[in-house]
Amino acid sequence: MTSSETQHGSGRSPIRVLAAVVERDGRYLVARRPRHKRHGGLWEFPGGKLESGETLLDAARRELREELAVEVLAVGELMMAVRDPGSSYLVEFTQVTISGEPALIEHEDLAWLEPEELGGIALAPTDARFARSLTRA
């Protein structure tokens, strides 16, 4: 894990959120959030909140099936965990292997981008922070 910034501030347990880091041929899957949601119109690594008792694998399977109509084959390394500014979310950027081609179900758009290209799109704040870590050697 490259970074773990889990300061809790309020003393309450944070709400865990999976951010799926799906990579194919050196490109990463990102999705544009629906306009009516928090950070609407910004790009993100897809995923969502873990439900009570769920593992990262359980959450990845459920969220990516619902949002992208893909099958999750495996969950790998937790690459970074970061508290999302202005919320109670702890975003866990986790390697995820999928089968199938992502479909637009929940998001406005999808893209496969190289790490250097991620800096040229409007990412949600926590996702932008993670994307910067991908370009550091």
C-alpha positions in Angstrom: 0.0 0.0 0.0 1.5 3.3 -1.1 -0.4 5.5 1.3 -2.8 5.3 4.2 -4.3 8.5 5.4 -7.1 7.5 7.7 -7.3 10.3 10.2 -10.8 10.1 11.7 -11.3 13.6 13.1 -14.8 13.1 14.5 -14.0 9.8 16.2 -16.8 8.0 14.2 -15.8 5.2 12.0 -15.5 6.3 8.4 -17.8 4.9 5.7 -15.7 2.6 3.5 -15.9 3.1 -0.2 -14.3 0.9 -2.8 -12.7 2.6 -5.8 -11.9 -0.1 -8.4 -8.6 0.3 -10.1 -9.1 -1.6 -13.3 -6.1 -1.7 -15.7 -5.9 -3.1 -19.2 -2.9 -2.7 -21.4 -1.5 0.2 -19.3 -4.8 2.1 -19.4 -7.2 2.7 -16.4 -11.0 2.6 -16.4 -12.6 5.8 -15.3 -16.2 6.9 -15.4 -18.0 10.2 -15.4 -20.4 10.6 -12.4 -24.1 11.4 -13.0 -24.7 15.2 -12.8 -27.3 14.8 -9.9 -24.8 13.1 -7.5 -22.0 14.5 -5.3 -19.1 15.5 -7.6 -21.6 15.2 -10.5 -19.9 15.5 -14.0 -16.5 14.7 -12.6 -14.6 11.5 -13.4 -13.9 8.7 -10.9 -12.6 5.3 -10.5 -15.9 3.3 -10.4 -17.1 1.6 -7.2 -19.2 2.5 -4.2 -19.9 2.1 -0.5 -19.3 -1.2 1.2 -22.5 -2.6 2.9 -22.4 -4.0 6.4 -20.3 -7.2 6.5 -19.1 -6.9 2.9 -15.5 -7.6 1.9 -13.8 -5.5 -0.8 -14.4 -8.5 -3.2 -18.1 -8.6 -2.3 -18.5 -4.8 -2.8 -16.6 -4.9 -6.1 -18.7 -7.7 -7.5 -22.0 -6.0 -6.4 -21.1 -2.4 -7.4 -19.4 -3.2 -10.8 -22.2 -5.6 -11.8 -24.8 -2.8 -10.9 -22.9 0.1 -12.4 -21.0 -1.4 -15.4 -22.5 -4.9 -16.1 -19.1 -6.6 -15.7 -18.0 -9.6 -13.7 -15.3 -9.1 -11.1 -12.8 -12.0 -11.2 -10.5 -10.9 -8.4 -9.5 -8.1 -6.0 -5.9 -7.4 -5.6 -3.7 -5.0 -3.6 -5.1 -2.0 -1.7 -3.1 0.7 -3.4 -4.2 3.7 -1.3 -6.8 4.6 1.3 -7.7 8.3 1.6 -10.3 10.2 3.6 -12.5 12.2 1.2 -12.4 15.9 2.1 -15.8 17.2 3.3 -17.3 13.7 3.9 -17.1 10.7 6.2 -15.9 8.5 3.4 -12.7 6.5 3.4 -12.0 5.7 -0.2 -10.0 2.5 -0.7 -8.4 2.4 -4.2 -8.1 -1.3 -4.9 -6.8 -3.3 -7.9 -9.7 -5.1 -9.5 -9.7 -7.6 -12.4 -12.9 -7.8 -14.5 -14.3 -9.8 -17.3 -16.5 -8.2 -20.0 -16.8 -4.8 -21.5 -18.1 -2.1 -19.2 -21.5 -0.6 -20.1 -23.0 2.8 -19.4 -25.6 2.0 -16.7 -25.0 4.4 -13.9 -22.4 6.8 -15.4 -22.5 9.4 -18.1 -19.4 8.3 -19.9 -16.5 5.8 -19.7 -12.9 6.0 -20.8 -9.7 3.9 -20.7 -6.8 6.3 -20.0 -3.1 6.1 -19.5 -1.8 7.5 -16.2 -0.5 10.6 -17.8 -3.9 11.3 -19.5 -5.7 11.2 -16.1 -4.3 14.6 -15.3 -6.0 16.1 -18.3 -9.6 15.3 -17.2 -11.7 16.7 -14.3 -11.4 14.0 -11.7 -13.2 14.1 -8.3 -10.7 15.4 -5.7 -9.8 12.1 -4.0 -9.6 10.3 -7.4 -7.3 13.1 -8.7 -5.0 12.6 -5.7 -4.8 8.8 -6.4 -4.2 9.4 -10.2 -1.2 11.6 -9.3 0.3 8.7 -7.4 0.1 6.6 -10.5 2.4 8.9 -12.4 5.1 9.1 -9.7 8.0 6.8 -10.4 
